[in-house]
Structure formats: structure tokens, C-alpha cells
Amino acid sequence: MDTFLGFPTWLIIGICVLVPVVVCLIIVPLVISGKYKTQAEDDSVIGPSAAFLGTAFTLLLAFVIVNVWSAESAREEALFREFSQVEDIMLEVSVIDPAMEKEFHESLQTYVNSLIAKEIEVSPPIGGDDETNSAFQAFLKVVDKSQVELSADNTKATEANGLFTEVQQLISERQTRVNSGGAHLDVIFVAIMALLGLMTVILVSLLPATSSKKSKWVQSLSVAITTGLIMSMVFYISSVGYSHRAEQGQIERILELFSK
């Protein structure tokens, strides 16, 4: 599944649409030519069955889309909050003690670079990437050292409390992000969705041909294409490309901070 979600967006959409369309192209000519004929009793069953399967397919898709979209949104918001904390820490340091700014800047930049490479561009394990965790621990050591120095200075001790509060919040935001799963499509859900979608397309294609062959083609192909497009929407939301596009703005903003 991860391999499929790593495909370009156009290829994901193409595959999702092509499969039901091919099924339609195989069945509809048989119905139009009369090679596949149904009795009146069969017709009264196929129509309601197609409607029932279509409803079940739609409800399941709605459930999956809402859950996947919610998971992706939560992931983006967690990353935004974490980057915002990094910005706040840099601002606090520049105000409290500019002499410490360089050391904080370097340690945070190392952490952020590792975060982008190891936890955004690729899917990290639960708990975070080991290299990124090490970079974050190195930053915390810088914080511990500065805490000792600032605490010894009565004029800066009070202001330093705000800095350490920001650091604690950054720790919390990171833990929340790395310990929460992203949007992962379950293989069973995907299999059920695909089966319901294909069964709907098959039953609609098996409906008796109308007086107009063109109308039969329009009816069947419209259902096949719509089914494929809706399926592709689920995969698109879960795809690597969608995640990267959503996070790119935040990445550019944080990198701009370190380029100053």
C-alpha cells in the first residue's frame, strides 16, 4: 500500500479510474449485443442491488475520507505547532541573551534539518527517528547549560523562565507528533471499498440496454468514472504527494528563519 501511495498523483488517479472503466468496457458490449440477456425478474433484482451497493460504497468512503482527512489535518497542525515553538524559542533567546543565540540557532537548525529529512520526507517510526531524537537531545543539552548560566544571573533569571516554558512546550509538541500515527489506509478497508465499487460498476453495467446504445454507455461509464475518481480521492489524501504539498509551506517558513 505504501508503494502505491508513493506513486505520482496522476498515476494514482489513472489506475483508480482505469480499472472500473475497463470492467465497464468488457461488460457493456455484451449487454448491448444481446450476448448477455436477463429476464424481467433479474432486472427487478439488479437495479435495487446496484442501488444498495452504491449506498454502502458511498457510506464507507465517507467514513474513510473523514478519518484519513482528520488524521492528516492533525499531523499538519502538530507540525505547525512544533515549528511555531521553535520560532518562539529563537525569539526568546535573542531577547534574553543574544550571546546564546548562535548556539541555540545551530542546535535547533541541526534538529530541524534532521526532522525534515527523517520525519517529514519519509515516514518515521512511532517515537521518532533515532537520528532526529539524538539531534533533539543535543539541543536539550544546550538548554540545560544555558539554564545554569541564566539562573546565576539575577537580572535574567525571571526572563529565562519564559524561555524554559517554551522549551517544555516544544518537548510536549514533539512527543505528541511522533507518538501519533498519521493517515494510514488499512488494507482490509481498501479491499472492501474496491470490491463494493467494482460490484456497483458491474451491476450498473449489467442493467438492460435502453433503446439508445449511447445512453447505456453514458450511464455505465459515468458510474465507472465517478467510482474511480472517488476512490482516487481517498488514495490522494493519504498519498506522499499530498502530505508533502501540505507541509511545504511550513518547511519553507522555518528554513527561512534559519537562513537569516
C-alpha positions in Angstrom: 0.0 0.0 0.0 2.8 2.4 0.9 4.4 1.8 -2.5 1.1 2.6 -4.3 0.7 5.8 -2.2 4.2 6.8 -3.3 3.2 6.9 -7.0 2.7 10.3 -8.7 -0.8 11.7 -8.2 -1.7 11.4 -11.9 -0.8 7.7 -11.9 -2.9 7.0 -8.8 -5.9 8.7 -10.3 -5.3 7.0 -13.6 -5.2 3.5 -12.1 -8.3 4.1 -10.0 -10.3 5.3 -13.0 -8.9 2.8 -15.5 -9.9 -0.3 -13.6 -13.7 0.3 -13.4 -13.7 1.7 -16.9 -12.1 -1.5 -18.3 -14.7 -3.6 -16.4 -17.4 -1.4 -18.0 -15.8 -1.7 -21.5 -15.9 -5.5 -21.1 -19.5 -5.9 -19.9 -21.5 -3.2 -21.7 -20.8 -4.5 -25.3 -22.1 -8.0 -24.2 -25.3 -6.4 -22.9 -25.8 -4.2 -26.0 -25.1 -7.0 -28.4 -27.5 -9.3 -26.6 -24.9 -11.9 -25.7 -25.8 -11.3 -22.1 -29.6 -11.3 -21.6 -31.5 -11.0 -18.4 -35.1 -12.0 -17.5 -37.6 -9.5 -16.2 -37.2 -11.0 -12.7 -33.4 -10.5 -12.9 -33.9 -6.8 -13.9 -36.0 -6.2 -10.8 -33.2 -7.5 -8.6 -30.2 -5.9 -10.4 -31.4 -2.4 -10.0 -32.1 -2.4 -6.3 -28.9 -4.4 -5.7 -26.9 -1.8 -7.6 -28.5 1.0 -5.5 -27.8 -0.8 -2.2 -24.2 -1.5 -3.1 -23.7 2.1 -4.3 -25.1 3.4 -0.9 -22.9 1.1 1.1 -19.9 2.1 -1.0 -20.7 5.8 -0.5 -21.1 5.5 3.3 -17.9 3.5 3.7 -16.0 6.0 1.5 -17.4 8.9 3.6 -16.2 7.2 6.8 -12.7 6.6 5.4 -12.3 10.0 3.9 -13.3 11.8 7.2 -10.9 9.6 9.2 -8.0 10.0 6.8 -8.5 13.7 6.4 -8.8 14.2 10.1 -5.5 12.3 10.7 -3.7 14.3 8.0 -5.0 17.6 9.4 -3.9 16.6 12.9 -0.5 15.8 11.7 -0.1 19.1 9.9 -1.3 21.1 12.9 1.1 19.2 15.2 4.0 20.1 12.9 2.8 23.7 12.7 2.7 24.0 16.5 6.2 22.4 16.8 7.7 24.8 14.2 5.9 27.7 16.0 7.6 26.7 19.2 11.0 26.7 17.5 10.4 30.2 16.3 9.3 31.4 19.8 12.4 29.9 21.4 14.7 31.7 18.9 12.9 34.9 19.7 13.1 34.5 23.4 16.8 33.7 23.2 17.5 36.8 21.1 15.8 39.0 23.7 17.2 37.4 26.9 20.8 36.8 25.9 22.0 37.4 22.3 25.3 35.8 23.1 23.5 32.4 23.4 21.6 32.9 20.1 24.3 31.3 17.9 24.5 28.1 20.0 20.7 27.8 20.1 20.5 28.6 16.4 23.0 25.9 15.4 21.5 23.1 17.6 17.9 23.9 16.5 18.9 24.1 12.9 20.5 20.6 13.1 17.4 19.3 14.7 15.0 20.9 12.2 17.1 19.7 9.2 17.0 16.1 10.6 13.3 16.4 11.3 12.6 17.4 7.7 14.8 14.7 6.2 13.9 11.9 8.5 10.4 12.6 9.8 8.7 14.5 7.0 10.2 13.4 3.7 9.9 9.8 4.9 7.5 8.1 7.3 9.2 7.9 10.7 8.7 5.1 13.2 6.5 5.7 16.2 8.6 7.6 18.7 10.5 9.4 16.0 13.7 8.8 14.0 16.8 7.9 16.1 19.0 10.5 14.4 16.4 13.2 14.9 15.9 12.1 18.5 19.7 12.5 19.0 19.7 16.0 17.5 16.8 16.9 19.8 18.7 15.6 22.8 21.7 17.6 21.8 19.5 20.8 21.7 18.2 20.0 25.2 21.7 19.8 26.5 22.3 23.3 25.2 19.1 24.3 27.0 20.3 22.7 30.3 23.7 24.5 30.0 22.0 27.9 29.4 19.6 27.3 32.3 22.5 27.0 34.7 24.1 30.2 33.3 20.9 32.2 33.3 19.8 31.1 36.7 23.1 32.5 38.1 22.3 35.9 36.7 19.5 37.6 38.8 18.7 40.1 36.1 17.9 37.3 33.6 16.6 34.6 35.8 13.0 35.8 35.6 13.0 36.3 31.9 14.6 32.9 31.4 11.6 31.2 32.9 9.6 32.1 29.8 12.3 30.5 27.6 12.2 27.3 29.5 8.4 27.2 29.4 8.7 27.4 25.6 11.2 24.6 25.6 8.9 22.4 27.7 6.1 23.2 25.3 8.3 22.2 22.3 9.1 18.9 24.1 5.4 18.3 24.5 4.5 19.1 20.9 7.3 16.8 19.6 6.1 13.9 21.7 2.5 14.4 20.5 3.6 14.4 16.9 6.0 11.5 16.9 3.7 9.3 19.0 0.6 9.8 17.0 0.0 7.8 13.9 -0.5 9.5 10.6 -3.2 8.7 8.0 -2.7 5.1 7.1 -5.1 3.2 4.9 -5.9 -0.3 6.2 -5.6 -2.9 3.5 -8.9 -4.6 4.6 -10.7 -1.2 4.2 -9.2 -0.7 0.8 -10.1 -4.2 -0.3 -13.7 -3.8 0.8 -14.0 -0.3 -0.8 -12.6 -1.7 -4.1 -14.9 -4.7 -4.0 -18.0 -2.6 -3.3 -17.0 -0.1 -6.0 -16.4 -2.8 -8.6 -19.6 -4.7 -7.8 -21.6 -1.4 -8.2 -20.0 -0.8 -11.6 -20.6 -4.4 -12.7 -24.3 -4.4 -11.7 -24.9 -1.0 -13.4 -23.2 -2.3 -16.5 -25.5 -5.4 -16.4 -28.7 -3.3 -16.4 -30.7 -3.9 -19.6 -29.7 -1.8 -22.6 -32.1 1.1 -23.2 -33.4 2.0 -26.7 -30.3 4.1 -27.2 -26.9 2.5 -27.1 -25.4 5.9 -26.4 -27.5 6.3 -23.2 -26.3 2.8 -22.0 -22.7 3.8 -22.5 -23.2 7.2 -20.8 -25.0 5.5 -17.8 -22.3 2.8 -17.3 -19.2 4.9 -18.0 -20.4 7.8 -15.8 -20.8 5.4 -12.8 -17.4 3.8 -13.6 -15.5 7.1 -13.9 -17.2 8.5 -10.8 -16.4 5.4 -8.8 -12.8 5.6 -9.9 -12.4 9.3 -9.1 -13.9 8.9 -5.6 -11.6 6.1 -4.9 -8.6 8.1 -6.1 -9.6 10.9 -3.7 -9.1 8.6 -0.8 -5.7 7.5 -2.0 -4.7 11.1 -2.9 -5.4 12.3 0.6 -3.2 9.5 2.0 -0.5 9.9 -0.6 3.0 11.1 0.0 2.5 13.9 -2.6 -0.5 15.3 -0.7 1.4 15.3 2.6 4.4 17.0 1.1 2.4 19.7 -0.5 0.5 20.5 2.7 3.8 20.7 4.7 5.9 22.5 2.1 4.8 26.0 3.2 5.7 25.3 6.8 9.1 23.9 5.8 9.9 26.9 3.7 8.9 29.3 6.6 11.1 27.5 9.2 14.1 27.2 6.8 13.8 31.0 6.1 14.1 31.6 9.8 17.4 29.8 9.9 18.7 31.5 6.8 18.6 34.9 8.5 
